[in-house]
Amino acid sequence: MTGHRLDQETAERLLSGPLAGPAGGTGPLVALLAAVRAAADPAELRGESAAMAAFRAARADTLRTTSPAPPHRAQPDGRAGGQPSG
């Protein structure tokens, strides 16, 4: 990593303005921003529906299996719920 820093104005211009040539050594950044701004190629989106469905199913399964246990309620005698009285 280099020590180059962008000021706020330069960052905003690069993110929202027209992509011009390299300004102040930001050529690689300009190229990266141009690539991510471009519309996706149809080949890049093949399988997106299946991938999203698999992600949602895995996420739902994770949420089901890792749901927190219900909080223990104290008994009238001050013991935590579920503790033996011995």
ZADREN-484060 format. One record per residue (C-alpha): residue in one letter; x, y, z. Coordinates in pm, 1 decimal, always signed. Layout:
REM ZADREN-484060
type = a | xx = X | yy = Y | zz = Z;
...
This chain:
REM ZADREN-484060
type = m | xx = +0.0 | yy = +0.0 | zz = +0.0;
type = t | xx = +127.3 | yy = +342.9 | zz = -83.4;
type = g | xx = +102.1 | yy = +657.6 | zz = +119.2;
type = h | xx = -113.3 | yy = +836.1 | zz = -139.9;
type = r | xx = -424.4 | yy = +997.7 | zz = +2.5;
type = l | xx = -717.3 | yy = +1160.5 | zz = -175.7;
type = d | xx = -872.4 | yy = +1477.4 | zz = -47.8;
type = q | xx = -1251.9 | yy = +1489.1 | zz = -15.7;
type = e | xx = -1299.7 | yy = +1693.0 | zz = -335.2;
type = t | xx = -1089.9 | yy = +1455.5 | zz = -545.9;
type = a | xx = -1267.3 | yy = +1150.5 | zz = -404.3;
type = e | xx = -1610.2 | yy = +1299.1 | zz = -477.8;
type = r | xx = -1504.5 | yy = +1397.2 | zz = -829.5;
type = l | xx = -1376.0 | yy = +1046.9 | zz = -900.4;
type = l | xx = -1686.7 | yy = +881.1 | zz = -760.0;
type = s | xx = -1951.8 | yy = +1102.5 | zz = -915.2;
type = g | xx = -1797.1 | yy = +1300.8 | zz = -1196.7;
type = p | xx = -1707.2 | yy = +1204.0 | zz = -1549.1;
type = l | xx = -1409.4 | yy = +973.0 | zz = -1568.7;
type = a | xx = -1125.4 | yy = +1165.8 | zz = -1726.0;
type = g | xx = -763.9 | yy = +1070.7 | zz = -1763.5;
type = p | xx = -531.3 | yy = +1019.7 | zz = -1471.9;
type = a | xx = -517.4 | yy = +1316.5 | zz = -1238.5;
type = g | xx = -243.1 | yy = +1330.2 | zz = -980.3;
type = g | xx = -139.5 | yy = +965.7 | zz = -1013.9;
type = t | xx = -490.3 | yy = +821.1 | zz = -984.4;
type = g | xx = -477.1 | yy = +632.0 | zz = -1316.6;
type = p | xx = -533.2 | yy = +285.3 | zz = -1163.0;
type = l | xx = -818.6 | yy = +420.3 | zz = -952.0;
type = v | xx = -982.2 | yy = +580.3 | zz = -1254.9;
type = a | xx = -955.2 | yy = +248.2 | zz = -1442.0;
type = l | xx = -1107.6 | yy = +59.9 | zz = -1147.1;
type = l | xx = -1396.1 | yy = +305.4 | zz = -1115.4;
type = a | xx = -1462.6 | yy = +284.3 | zz = -1489.4;
type = a | xx = -1480.4 | yy = -95.2 | zz = -1464.3;
type = v | xx = -1720.6 | yy = -99.6 | zz = -1169.7;
type = r | xx = -1942.1 | yy = +168.6 | zz = -1322.6;
type = a | xx = -1992.9 | yy = -31.9 | zz = -1641.3;
type = a | xx = -2309.1 | yy = -234.4 | zz = -1685.0;
type = a | xx = -2272.5 | yy = -603.4 | zz = -1613.8;
type = d | xx = -2208.8 | yy = -828.9 | zz = -1908.2;
type = p | xx = -2483.2 | yy = -1092.9 | zz = -1947.7;
type = a | xx = -2221.6 | yy = -1366.2 | zz = -1904.3;
type = e | xx = -2133.6 | yy = -1219.7 | zz = -1564.1;
type = l | xx = -2495.0 | yy = -1257.6 | zz = -1452.3;
type = r | xx = -2541.2 | yy = -1621.1 | zz = -1555.7;
type = g | xx = -2634.7 | yy = -1823.3 | zz = -1252.5;
type = e | xx = -2715.9 | yy = -1516.6 | zz = -1042.0;
type = s | xx = -3067.1 | yy = -1640.8 | zz = -961.4;
type = a | xx = -2940.0 | yy = -1980.1 | zz = -849.5;
type = a | xx = -2662.0 | yy = -1822.5 | zz = -644.1;
type = m | xx = -2904.4 | yy = -1584.5 | zz = -472.0;
type = a | xx = -3148.3 | yy = -1867.3 | zz = -397.6;
type = a | xx = -2866.5 | yy = -2075.7 | zz = -246.9;
type = f | xx = -2749.7 | yy = -1778.9 | zz = -39.7;
type = r | xx = -3100.5 | yy = -1711.9 | zz = +90.5;
type = a | xx = -3153.7 | yy = -2078.8 | zz = +177.5;
type = a | xx = -2820.3 | yy = -2098.1 | zz = +360.6;
type = r | xx = -2892.3 | yy = -1775.0 | zz = +545.0;
type = a | xx = -3241.0 | yy = -1891.3 | zz = +647.5;
type = d | xx = -3095.6 | yy = -2221.7 | zz = +769.3;
type = t | xx = -2830.1 | yy = -2038.8 | zz = +970.3;
type = l | xx = -3089.2 | yy = -1814.6 | zz = +1130.7;
type = r | xx = -3304.6 | yy = -2115.0 | zz = +1219.4;
type = t | xx = -3019.9 | yy = -2310.7 | zz = +1378.6;
type = t | xx = -2856.0 | yy = -2022.4 | zz = +1563.8;
type = s | xx = -3156.9 | yy = -1847.5 | zz = +1712.3;
type = p | xx = -3087.4 | yy = -1747.0 | zz = +2070.3;
type = a | xx = -3239.6 | yy = -1941.9 | zz = +2356.2;
type = p | xx = -3526.9 | yy = -1770.3 | zz = +2533.0;
type = p | xx = -3417.6 | yy = -1573.2 | zz = +2838.7;
type = h | xx = -3439.6 | yy = -1752.8 | zz = +3173.3;
type = r | xx = -3702.6 | yy = -1612.6 | zz = +3402.1;
type = a | xx = -3642.2 | yy = -1602.2 | zz = +3774.9;
type = q | xx = -3858.1 | yy = -1824.1 | zz = +3990.8;
type = p | xx = -4059.2 | yy = -1665.3 | zz = +4273.9;
type = d | xx = -3789.8 | yy = -1777.0 | zz = +4520.9;
type = g | xx = -3518.3 | yy = -1593.1 | zz = +4324.0;
type = r | xx = -3363.8 | yy = -1895.2 | zz = +4149.8;
type = a | xx = -3304.5 | yy = -1873.2 | zz = +3778.6;
type = g | xx = -3547.4 | yy = -2079.0 | zz = +3572.8;
type = g | xx = -3450.4 | yy = -2438.0 | zz = +3515.1;
type = q | xx = -3207.7 | yy = -2467.6 | zz = +3808.5;
type = p | xx = -3255.0 | yy = -2754.3 | zz = +4052.9;
type = s | xx = -3344.3 | yy = -2658.2 | zz = +4408.6;
type = g | xx = -3090.8 | yy = -2873.8 | zz = +4585.8;
